[in-house]
């Protein structure tokens, strides 16, 4: 591929508890999935991240999640449709207001954590998130797991979608992500991760956790901002991709 988007989950610090290095990552990535306060983030910190994203011309997405601060949005939940639609609209709207104040705008939506993994397969919760996006702004792009049914479901509902792969997460043979509760689910070595992403970008293939080969077609690659090696991993990816003649640019304008 001639180009690819590199995204990271940002705005996740809470008061005096830091989570990741947003400023450093915003100097490397091309899109920022910014927390909306439900799984992580406080308004002042989110606004600070948005100001930096605006200054650098980084595309901004709403990183919506379950109402789960204590569990960092990584615990499975089963909210009613009324709750999930309302919560998703609320989060997108909050980030839109903060983004406007920072001189930028929300261009896409990427669900977070357990919500992301659930709606990849759960048609009911997926429909709720899709309905919420359409109610707020049907021009917003939905970012979802490459190969997951939600992408076709969202397209059928009239949304533009972007397929995402993960640089630092292990894959099951069916293309789903290995549960974080299992060993080897999160990758940490920057060079190993960089080589993996180069193969993904050039061949469209990734080695699953059992050693089998799977095909993945993705327009964006995620580096999680909350891992200790996040900045080093993101920089290694950028350097290797550019070295291979693959440009890094957002799938939407900043």
C-alpha positions in Angstrom: 0.0 0.0 0.0 1.1 3.6 -0.7 0.0 5.0 2.6 -1.5 4.0 6.0 -2.9 5.8 9.0 -1.2 5.4 12.4 -3.5 6.0 15.4 -3.2 5.9 19.1 -5.6 6.1 22.1 -5.0 9.4 23.9 -6.6 11.7 26.5 -6.7 8.9 29.1 -5.0 10.6 32.0 -7.2 11.4 35.0 -6.4 14.3 37.3 -3.0 13.6 38.9 -2.8 10.0 37.5 -1.0 10.2 34.1 -1.7 7.6 31.4 0.8 7.7 28.5 2.7 10.5 26.9 0.1 12.3 24.6 2.5 15.1 23.5 5.2 12.7 22.4 2.7 10.4 20.6 1.0 13.3 18.8 4.4 14.1 17.3 4.4 10.6 15.7 0.9 9.4 14.9 -1.6 10.7 12.3 -4.9 10.2 14.1 -5.8 10.5 17.8 -8.6 8.5 19.4 -9.4 10.8 22.3 -11.1 9.5 25.4 -14.5 11.0 26.2 -14.6 10.7 30.0 -16.5 7.4 30.4 -13.6 4.9 30.4 -10.9 7.4 31.1 -9.9 11.1 30.9 -11.0 14.3 32.6 -12.1 17.4 30.8 -9.0 19.5 31.4 -6.7 16.8 30.3 -8.8 15.9 27.3 -8.8 19.6 26.3 -5.0 19.8 26.6 -4.6 16.8 24.3 -7.1 18.3 21.8 -5.1 21.6 21.8 -1.9 19.7 20.9 -3.7 17.6 18.3 -5.1 20.8 16.7 -1.6 22.4 16.8 -0.1 19.5 14.9 -3.0 19.0 12.5 -3.8 15.5 13.8 -7.2 14.0 12.9 -9.4 13.6 16.0 -11.8 10.7 16.8 -14.1 10.1 19.7 -12.9 7.1 21.7 -16.3 6.2 23.2 -16.6 3.4 25.7 -18.7 1.8 28.4 -19.4 3.8 31.6 -16.6 2.1 33.4 -13.9 4.4 34.9 -12.9 1.8 37.5 -12.3 -0.9 34.9 -10.8 1.4 32.2 -13.6 0.3 30.0 -12.2 -3.2 29.6 -15.0 -5.0 31.4 -17.8 -6.6 29.4 -21.2 -4.9 30.0 -24.7 -5.3 28.6 -26.4 -1.9 28.7 -29.9 -1.6 27.3 -30.2 -0.1 23.8 -31.6 3.1 25.3 -28.6 3.4 27.6 -26.0 2.6 25.0 -27.4 5.0 22.4 -27.7 7.8 25.0 -24.2 7.2 26.4 -22.6 7.1 22.9 -24.4 10.3 21.9 -23.3 12.0 25.2 -19.7 11.1 24.7 -19.5 12.2 21.1 -21.2 15.5 22.0 -18.9 16.2 24.9 -15.8 15.7 22.7 -17.3 17.8 19.9 -17.6 20.7 22.4 -14.1 20.3 23.7 -12.7 19.9 20.2 -14.4 23.0 19.0 -12.9 25.0 21.9 -9.5 23.6 21.0 -9.8 24.7 17.3 -10.4 21.3 15.8 -13.3 18.9 15.2 -14.3 15.3 15.7 -14.0 13.4 12.4 -14.6 9.8 13.4 -15.6 7.4 16.2 -13.6 4.5 17.5 -15.2 2.5 20.3 -12.9 1.6 23.2 -11.9 -1.7 24.9 -14.8 -4.0 25.8 -17.3 -2.0 23.7 -15.0 -2.2 20.7 -14.6 -6.0 21.0 -18.3 -6.6 21.8 -19.7 -4.7 18.9 -17.3 -6.3 16.5 -19.6 -9.4 16.7 -22.7 -8.3 18.7 -25.2 -7.0 16.1 -27.6 -5.4 18.7 -24.9 -3.4 20.5 -23.3 -2.6 17.1 -26.7 -1.2 15.9 -27.0 1.0 19.0 -23.6 2.6 18.4 -24.3 3.0 14.7 -27.7 4.6 15.5 -26.0 7.0 18.0 -23.4 8.1 15.4 -26.0 8.6 12.8 -28.1 10.7 15.2 -25.2 13.0 16.0 -23.5 13.3 12.6 -23.8 10.7 9.8 -20.7 12.0 8.2 -18.6 10.7 11.1 -16.5 7.7 10.1 -16.7 4.5 12.2 -13.4 2.8 12.9 -13.7 -0.9 13.6 -11.8 -4.2 13.7 -10.7 -5.3 10.2 -12.8 -8.3 9.0 -15.5 -7.9 11.7 -19.2 -8.0 10.9 -19.8 -4.5 12.3 -18.0 -3.0 9.3 -20.6 -4.4 6.8 -23.4 -3.6 9.3 -22.3 0.1 9.5 -21.9 0.4 5.7 -25.4 -1.0 5.2 -26.6 1.8 7.6 -25.0 4.4 5.5 -21.8 5.1 7.5 -18.3 5.3 6.0 -16.0 2.8 7.8 -12.3 2.3 8.2 -10.8 -1.1 9.0 -8.2 -1.1 11.8 -5.4 -3.5 12.7 -3.4 -3.5 15.9 0.3 -3.2 16.1 0.7 -4.3 19.7 -2.0 -6.9 20.2 -2.0 -10.7 19.4 -4.6 -12.1 17.0 -6.6 -15.3 17.2 -6.8 -17.5 14.1 -10.3 -16.0 13.3 -9.0 -12.5 13.2 -10.3 -11.5 16.7 -8.0 -10.1 19.3 -6.6 -12.4 22.0 -8.1 -11.6 25.4 -5.9 -9.4 27.6 -6.4 -12.0 30.4 -4.2 -14.5 28.4 -0.4 -14.5 28.2 1.0 -13.0 25.1 -2.1 -10.9 24.3 -0.1 -7.6 24.4 3.2 -7.2 22.5 6.0 -5.0 23.8 9.1 -5.3 21.7 9.3 -2.3 19.3 11.4 -4.1 16.6 9.2 -7.2 16.6 6.1 -5.1 16.3 7.6 -2.9 13.6 8.5 -6.0 11.5 5.0 -7.3 12.0 3.3 -4.1 10.8 5.6 -3.9 7.8 4.4 -7.3 6.8 0.8 -6.3 7.4 1.2 -3.2 5.2 3.1 -4.9 2.4 1.5 -8.4 2.4 -1.8 -8.0 4.3 -0.9 -10.9 6.5 -0.3 -11.4 10.2 0.8 -14.5 12.2 -1.8 -15.5 14.7 -1.0 -16.6 18.3 -1.1 -20.3 17.3 1.3 -19.7 14.4 -1.3 -19.8 11.6 -1.4 -17.1 9.0 -4.4 -14.8 8.6 -5.2 -12.1 6.1 -6.0 -8.6 7.3 -6.9 -5.6 5.1 -6.7 -2.4 7.2 -6.4 1.3 6.5 -5.3 2.2 10.0 -2.9 0.7 12.6 -3.3 1.3 16.3 -0.6 1.7 18.9 -2.1 1.7 22.4 -1.0 4.9 24.3 -1.2 3.3 27.8 1.7 0.8 27.4 5.1 1.8 28.8 6.8 1.3 25.4 4.1 3.2 23.4 6.3 6.1 22.2 9.2 3.8 21.3 6.8 1.5 19.4 5.1 4.3 17.5 8.5 5.8 16.5 9.8 2.4 15.4 6.7 1.9 13.3 6.9 5.4 11.7 10.6 5.0 10.9 10.2 1.5 9.4 7.1 2.4 7.4 8.6 5.5 5.9 11.8 3.6 5.2 9.7 1.1 3.2 8.3 4.0 1.1 4.9 3.8 2.8 3.5 7.3 3.7 1.8 8.0 6.9 -1.3 10.1 6.6 -4.8 10.2 8.3 -7.8 8.6 6.6 -9.6 11.8 7.2 -8.4 15.4 7.2 -7.3 16.8 10.6 
